[in-house]
């Protein structure tokens, strides 16, 4: 079963380091990164996030068009397809 994520516009109530649900009112640590507040279950999780936040943030997903272009480039070796000449 997946984790329940409780999120509001500027508050994330899941510790991004360990994945635990954190109550903002009683969170031992919090930080603001890219205008979003993140709450942490311990100061240790907060310190890990502060050291390398990019390791704990969700990755941007590629869209359909980006996947399509990557496949075309791979199939043609980076050259335009024959229909485009």
Protein Blocks (a to p, Z undefined) as FASTA:
>chain_A
ZZdddddfkbcfbdfknopacdfklgcbdcdeehiacddfbfklmmmmmmmmmlmgccdd
ddfklmmmmmmmmmnnopacfklZZ
